[in-house]
């Protein structure tokens, strides 16, 4: 499906893939404004979010990757720098695996590489938080205004204990594009990803202080600087004769 996409700026394409229950325009706001001064920034609403209507989450990650390819093809983008967090990071991994030729670089955060030993407990707590959200009229109203889709379907998907694609995040050694993986020091499961992913020569890793799952929100300036340096480094290397 063609994703509803906001485009700002001019230059080489950079695509920001938002977190769950957000949209292209509401997430990565600091980063999109910064990068739009030098790049053409694409802000798609992922499947079932914002104005990208779909209630089919049966094959979410593969379908979302195909959605992104279809969208970039529509805008005649041969390849782009992909930046994603959490849900967006997962979609970025699937996209880079399926369409490596479309990816100049991949910047990831908010991704857990291995299934934590206390995953069942973590999942139960997350499901309870989601139930409380659905009982909160103010938050329900907020998400109703944000999404012209049945956003609750995404929450229902995450109630399945097996929803997280650990078999696809456990290694990035087969993802044949330059990768930057950033983790906040306050999230131990994602910090572990720095050592797991860092074993691959094509993966650069970094830990950001005073940050958790949403590194780009907790440390917007530092995150933006690091991602910017990474992207510029990839462009410099491609220009070398």
C-alpha positions in Angstrom: 0.0 0.0 0.0 1.1 3.6 -0.6 1.9 5.3 2.7 0.7 8.8 3.5 3.9 10.8 3.5 5.0 14.3 4.4 8.1 15.5 2.5 10.2 18.5 3.6 13.5 19.9 2.4 15.7 19.2 -0.6 18.7 17.0 -1.1 19.6 13.4 -0.6 16.6 11.5 0.8 16.4 10.6 4.5 13.4 8.6 5.8 12.2 8.7 9.4 10.2 5.7 10.6 8.1 6.5 13.6 7.4 4.6 16.8 4.2 2.7 17.5 1.0 4.8 17.8 2.8 7.9 16.5 2.8 9.3 13.0 5.4 10.6 10.5 4.6 14.2 11.6 4.4 13.7 15.4 7.6 11.7 15.9 11.2 12.7 15.1 10.1 16.4 15.1 13.4 17.8 16.2 15.4 15.6 13.8 13.1 16.1 10.8 13.4 19.9 11.1 17.2 19.7 11.5 17.8 17.3 8.6 15.4 19.2 6.3 17.9 22.0 6.1 20.3 19.8 4.1 18.3 16.7 3.0 14.9 15.8 1.6 13.1 14.3 4.6 10.4 11.7 4.1 7.9 11.2 7.0 5.6 8.3 6.2 2.7 7.1 8.4 3.3 3.4 8.7 0.6 0.9 8.0 -2.4 1.4 10.3 -1.1 4.7 11.7 -2.1 8.3 10.9 -3.5 8.5 7.4 -2.2 5.2 6.1 -5.4 3.2 6.6 -5.1 -0.5 7.1 -6.5 -2.9 9.7 -4.4 -5.8 8.4 -1.5 -6.5 10.8 -1.4 -10.2 10.1 2.1 -9.9 8.5 3.0 -6.5 9.9 6.7 -6.2 9.4 7.0 -7.8 6.0 4.0 -5.8 4.7 5.3 -2.6 6.2 8.6 -3.1 4.5 6.8 -3.6 1.2 4.7 -0.5 1.8 7.8 1.5 2.2 9.3 0.2 -1.0 6.1 1.0 -2.9 6.1 4.5 -1.4 9.7 5.2 -2.3 9.2 3.9 -5.8 6.1 6.1 -6.1 8.3 9.2 -5.2 11.0 7.9 -7.6 13.5 7.5 -4.7 16.1 4.9 -5.8 17.7 4.7 -2.3 17.6 6.5 1.0 19.1 6.8 4.4 16.6 5.0 6.7 16.2 6.1 10.4 13.8 4.2 12.7 13.0 3.7 16.4 11.1 0.9 18.0 8.4 -0.1 15.5 10.1 2.0 12.9 13.4 0.4 13.7 11.9 -3.1 13.3 10.4 -2.0 9.9 13.8 -0.6 9.0 15.5 -4.0 9.6 12.9 -5.9 7.6 13.2 -3.3 4.8 17.0 -3.4 4.6 16.9 -7.2 4.5 14.3 -7.4 1.8 15.5 -4.4 -0.3 19.2 -3.7 0.5 19.6 -1.8 -2.7 17.1 0.8 -1.5 19.1 1.6 1.6 22.1 3.9 1.8 22.4 3.5 5.5 20.3 2.3 8.4 20.1 4.1 11.8 18.4 2.1 14.5 17.3 2.6 18.1 14.7 1.2 20.4 15.4 -2.4 19.3 15.9 -5.4 21.5 18.1 -8.1 20.0 17.5 -11.0 22.2 14.4 -12.2 24.1 14.9 -11.2 27.8 14.7 -13.9 30.4 11.8 -12.0 32.0 9.9 -11.4 28.8 6.7 -12.9 30.1 6.6 -10.5 33.0 7.6 -7.5 30.8 4.9 -8.4 28.3 2.2 -8.7 31.1 3.2 -5.3 32.4 3.0 -3.8 28.9 -0.4 -5.3 28.2 -1.7 -3.9 31.5 -0.4 -0.5 30.6 -2.2 -0.7 27.2 -5.5 -1.7 29.0 -5.2 1.3 31.2 -4.6 3.5 28.1 -7.8 2.2 26.5 -9.7 3.1 29.7 -8.3 6.7 29.7 -10.8 8.8 27.8 -8.3 11.7 27.3 -5.7 9.5 25.8 -8.2 7.7 23.6 -9.4 11.0 22.3 -5.8 12.0 21.6 -5.1 8.9 19.5 -8.5 9.2 17.8 -7.5 12.7 16.6 -4.0 11.5 15.6 -5.1 8.5 13.6 -7.7 8.2 10.8 -7.3 4.4 11.3 -8.3 1.8 13.8 -5.2 2.4 15.9 -6.5 -0.1 18.6 -5.6 -3.0 16.2 -1.9 -2.3 16.8 -2.5 -2.6 20.6 -4.4 -5.8 20.1 -1.5 -7.2 18.0 0.9 -6.5 20.9 -1.2 -8.6 23.3 0.2 -11.7 21.6 3.3 -12.7 23.6 5.0 -13.8 20.4 4.5 -10.5 18.5 8.1 -9.3 18.8 10.2 -10.6 15.9 13.3 -11.7 18.0 14.3 -14.2 15.3 14.8 -11.2 13.0 16.5 -8.9 15.6 19.0 -11.4 17.1 21.6 -10.6 14.5 22.3 -8.0 11.9 25.2 -9.7 10.3 23.2 -10.6 7.2 21.8 -7.1 6.7 24.3 -5.9 4.1 24.1 -2.1 4.5 26.0 0.3 6.8 24.2 0.3 10.2 24.3 2.6 13.2 22.7 1.2 16.4 22.1 3.6 19.3 20.8 2.7 22.7 19.9 4.6 25.9 21.9 3.6 28.9 18.7 3.2 31.0 17.4 0.3 28.9 19.6 -2.7 29.7 18.0 -5.0 27.1 18.8 -2.6 24.3 22.2 -1.8 25.7 22.9 -5.5 25.2 22.3 -4.9 21.6 25.4 -2.7 21.4 27.6 -5.7 22.2 25.6 -8.2 20.2 25.4 -6.0 17.0 28.8 -4.5 17.5 30.5 -7.8 16.7 29.7 -7.1 13.0 32.2 -4.9 11.2 29.5 -3.0 9.3 27.6 -2.0 12.5 28.6 1.1 14.5 27.2 1.3 18.0 26.8 4.0 20.6 25.4 4.3 24.1 23.7 7.6 25.1 23.6 8.8 28.7 20.4 9.8 30.5 18.3 8.1 27.9 16.0 5.1 27.6 13.9 3.5 24.9 13.2 6.7 23.0 16.7 7.9 22.6 15.8 10.5 20.0 13.4 12.1 22.4 15.5 11.8 25.6 18.7 13.1 23.9 17.5 14.9 20.8 20.6 17.0 20.1 23.2 14.3 20.8 21.2 11.7 18.9 20.8 14.1 15.9 24.5 14.9 15.9 25.6 11.3 15.9 23.1 10.2 13.2 24.1 13.2 11.1 27.8 12.3 11.4 27.0 8.7 10.4 25.1 9.7 7.4 27.8 12.2 6.2 30.4 9.5 6.7 28.5 7.1 4.4 28.1 9.8 1.8 31.8 10.7 1.9 32.8 7.0 1.5 30.5 6.6 -1.6 32.1 9.7 -3.2 35.6 8.3 -2.9 37.0 7.1 -6.3 
